[in-house]
């Protein structure tokens, strides 16, 4: 079944569009699951054929579902308002994007995946080899090995903390300030190096995509009413989903490829595990 014929299926109700969403054992179920099912269709760029068995995961909660024979999956496991979604299938390039789930965001989504034709070259030096296939994780590993002006937590250390919270994990990094909040909240606050300049808390990226914190009335705010000044709740992210964490306490030492605004000071990069 090719892309043109499958497009019609995306307009049909979601019954049978995907298997039940699954959550890793250490992950929480996402809060306020949406009541407005939205469909995602995944297709091969070259053939237009549906891609069966692609893993579609919510990067915040870790919940995921896989596409069916028609290449479709129902996104009713995303929380209300939406989330960052990663789509991956062996042999294809991984894609990360934000998917909105609101009254205005209900249309089906079509995603085209490109086949990977050139695998990463093998590296035989034991002291420098990276075991990752993902270019993003390989780049993280290279920055970690070189120092690169930041602070790093690798996958081996994160796996030891699978039953802990991300707030507890990053407290060990110099320049990170985490403020306990109501319930299980761990607010990422601005660091001392930037406090005098009036900058807000560090910007968070998940798999290289800038993350915007949900609007919550209990979130600490900076810079008056500026949305850029809202703090992130690190408890939204599960340690058991992460392969790497890197922190740059000010924008001057952060990798140039990660855009930032002067309203936030520093960058926290979260990299999810290969499955």
C-alpha atoms as one frame of an Amber mdcrd trajectory, in Angstrom:
protein
   0.000   0.000   0.000   1.574   3.254  -1.124   1.590   6.732   0.384  -1.228
   8.068  -1.793  -3.673   5.326  -0.828  -2.704   5.316   2.843  -3.297   9.063
   3.157  -7.024   8.333   3.054  -6.697   6.085   6.082  -5.315   8.960   8.121
  -8.689  10.664   7.974 -10.507   7.653   9.449 -11.203   7.272  13.168  -8.306
   5.875  15.134  -9.747   2.453  15.842  -7.117  -0.140  14.925  -4.564   2.489
  13.989  -1.970   1.316  16.446  -1.161  -1.093  19.207  -1.524  -0.063  22.814
   1.012   2.453  24.014   3.661   1.084  26.326   5.602   2.682  29.148   9.052
   1.605  30.388   8.887   0.145  33.895  10.643   3.098  35.541   8.587   5.742
  33.724   5.530   7.540  34.941   2.406   7.632  32.816   2.129  11.050  31.172
  -0.154  13.471  32.975  -3.496  14.470  31.424  -3.552  12.073  28.477  -5.253
  13.725  25.540  -8.845  12.988  24.691  -8.379  14.110  21.057  -6.692  11.221
  19.220  -4.341  12.377  16.460  -2.903  10.063  13.820   0.676   9.886  12.575
   1.505   8.114   9.306   5.117   7.041   8.617   6.286   6.296   5.058   9.429
   5.385   3.150  10.866   8.379   1.270  11.903   6.377  -1.794   8.998   3.970
  -2.261   6.106   5.741  -0.548   5.315   2.466   1.218   4.124   2.571   4.855
   6.814   1.852   7.443   5.614  -0.848   9.831   7.154  -1.246  13.283   8.524
   2.288  13.634   8.830   3.211  17.291   7.023   6.478  18.105   8.004   7.671
  21.588   7.122  10.568  23.864  10.571  11.841  24.898   9.272  13.272  28.159
   7.386  10.301  29.612   9.100   7.487  27.676   5.714   6.100  26.609   5.710
   4.729  23.071   3.732   2.864  20.445   4.678   1.278  17.117   3.231   1.777
  13.670   1.040  -0.920  12.116   1.075  -2.423   8.612  -0.537   0.769   7.325
   2.317   2.829   8.794  -0.059   4.581  11.200  -0.129   5.080  14.943  -2.617
   6.857  17.204  -0.978   9.536  19.338  -3.497   9.323  22.175  -0.646   8.459
  24.566   0.704  12.020  24.341  -0.306  14.336  27.124  -2.750  17.158  26.540
  -1.062  20.106  24.776   1.477  17.772  23.122   5.092  16.730  23.556   8.403
  16.035  21.840   8.135  12.873  19.757  10.934  10.675  18.405  10.306   8.350
  15.457  12.898   5.654  14.825  13.233   2.453  12.848  16.393   0.465  12.170
  17.665   1.333   8.716  16.103   4.818   8.713  17.177   8.227   9.963  15.652
   9.086  13.342  13.428  12.153  13.464  12.468  14.290  16.467   9.666  16.853
  16.371   7.122  18.592  18.562   3.547  17.378  18.115   0.798  19.622  19.424
  -2.402  18.142  20.837  -4.959  20.926  21.171  -8.380  21.801  19.860  -6.659
  23.371  16.857  -4.102  20.563  16.381  -6.117  17.516  15.329  -5.161  16.969
  11.677  -3.296  13.754  10.797   0.474  14.048  10.392   2.454  12.500   7.552
   6.135  11.777   8.183   8.589  10.573   5.539  11.666   8.634   6.699  14.902
   8.473   4.708  16.765   5.188   4.491  20.321   5.147   5.816  22.663   3.992
   3.065  26.027   4.748   4.684  26.663   3.223   8.087  29.161   4.918  10.430
  32.729   3.809   9.780  34.106   1.311  12.272  36.551   2.673  14.819  39.055
   0.138  16.091  40.871   2.183  18.722  39.518   0.942  22.045  40.226   4.223
  23.833  38.216   6.362  21.433  35.510   4.110  19.989  31.873   5.078  20.457
  29.327   2.293  20.659  26.504   4.544  19.511  24.896   4.446  16.074  23.082
   7.771  16.455  25.134  10.719  15.129  23.767  12.866  17.973  24.969  10.447
  20.655  28.308   9.995  18.924  28.728  13.782  18.969  27.823  13.820  22.681
  30.448  11.144  23.295  33.076  13.142  21.407  32.349  16.295  23.414  32.457
  14.290  26.643  35.825  12.761  25.777  37.297  16.113  24.792  35.936  18.017
  27.790  34.468  20.703  25.484  33.987  23.216  28.299  30.964  21.468  29.805
  30.039  18.924  32.462  28.852  15.441  31.519  27.018  12.390  32.882  27.382
   9.347  30.620  25.039   6.408  30.160  26.944   4.100  32.522  26.467   6.528
  35.428  22.868   7.297  34.472  21.967   3.600  34.501  23.120   3.471  38.118
  20.564   6.204  38.801  17.627   4.678  36.909  15.490   4.633  40.065  16.381
   8.204  40.962  15.133  11.511  39.574  16.827  13.726  37.027  16.945  16.482
  39.627  19.059  14.280  41.913  21.282  13.266  38.997  22.140  16.788  37.839
  22.685  18.225  41.323  26.191  16.781  41.105  27.059  19.089  38.190  28.860
  22.350  39.101  26.718  25.418  38.529  23.373  23.589  38.552  20.773  24.799
  41.038  17.701  22.607  41.601  14.936  23.821  43.898  12.502  21.249  45.357
   8.898  22.250  44.739   5.435  21.060  45.619   4.937  17.327  45.301   7.749
  15.783  43.258   8.753  18.942  41.368  12.476  19.701  40.922  12.798  23.190
  39.427  15.869  23.969  37.341  16.921  27.440  38.533  19.406  29.951  37.163
  22.971  29.365  38.254  25.097  31.708  40.348  27.350  32.609  37.421  24.403
  34.234  35.647  22.352  35.564  38.552  24.053  38.961  38.566  23.291  39.433
  34.866  19.590  38.741  35.402  19.509  35.759  33.069  16.855  33.090  33.445
  17.371  29.368  34.037  19.327  27.300  31.483  17.638  26.299  28.243  16.818
  22.580  28.032  17.213  20.571  24.819  15.984  16.994  24.306  17.821  15.162
  21.502  18.866  18.530  20.136  15.345  19.990  20.049  14.628  23.028  22.214
  12.090  22.205  24.913   9.514  24.739  26.114   8.320  24.136  29.679   4.549
  23.668  30.081   2.791  26.654  31.619   2.253  25.746  35.266   0.996  28.110
  37.965   3.458  26.773  40.561   6.554  27.236  38.358   9.099  29.828  39.526
   9.269  32.737  37.101  12.041  35.083  36.090  12.079  38.329  34.149   8.551
  39.281  35.119   5.924  37.891  32.767   8.356  36.733  30.118   7.538  33.117
  29.215  11.241  32.510  28.527  11.800  32.954  32.242   9.702  29.986  33.380
  11.682  27.280  35.157  11.771  23.659  33.974  10.540  20.823  36.174  13.259
  18.188  35.831  10.903  15.560  37.220   9.165  15.633  33.819  12.137  13.689
  32.453  12.939  10.077  33.341  16.557   9.087  34.039  15.794   5.596  32.705
  15.200   7.130  29.252  18.505   9.007  29.082  21.886   8.042  27.586  23.655
  11.317  28.317  23.443  14.658  30.078  25.671  17.637  29.412  25.584  21.075
  31.017  27.186  24.349  30.000  26.907  26.941  32.785  26.984  29.930  30.448
  26.272  30.541  26.783  29.858  31.467  25.927  31.105  27.872  26.300  28.046
  26.105  24.849  28.293  24.355  21.447  27.452  26.859  18.728  24.909  24.591
  17.048  22.471  24.980  19.936  20.678  28.288  19.628  19.840  30.251  22.758
  18.468  33.570  23.863  20.065  36.009  26.259  17.020  35.565  28.517  18.294
  32.118  29.463  21.751  31.474  30.801  23.456  28.157  30.157  22.284  25.029
  28.346  21.248  21.585  29.627  21.319  18.913  26.918  19.467  15.624  27.452
  20.104  12.689  25.101  17.751   9.694  25.065  18.895   6.092  24.908  19.065
   4.002  21.770  16.540   1.179  21.922
